[in-house]
Amino acid sequence: MQEQTQLDERDAQLAIKAMLERMTAALAAGERIEIRGFGSFSLHFRAPRIGHIPKTGKAVAVAARYVAHFKPGKALRERVRGRKFLAHVGTVKLGSPRLSDSPIWQR
């Protein structure tokens, strides 16, 4: 994978941060977000239910809520299919080496 030279690291970080803030605001407003070839983000409703505190076994009411949901797109599913994940699976942070250098993407 070639390294992109059009943006310096700081500008890339600012662009990603702005995009994530926009996506978060859209989800908070109840909108669905689709990134073609990657996937879509939406909200799923979780009905109210009775839960239990594991330590005491006491029943507690859990309120209804919406949770963020991600559905991978076809291109992402096909690209990831067949990959062997190593024992160490972590997150790639901004400013870290390229994603392709991450151990989770090695065959």
Secondary structure, DSSP 8 states (H G I E B T S, - for coil): -----SS-HHHHHHHHHHHHHHHHHHHHTT--EEETTTEEEEEEEE--EEEE-TTT--EEEE--EEEEEEEE-HHHHHHHTT----S------TTSS-GGGSGGG--
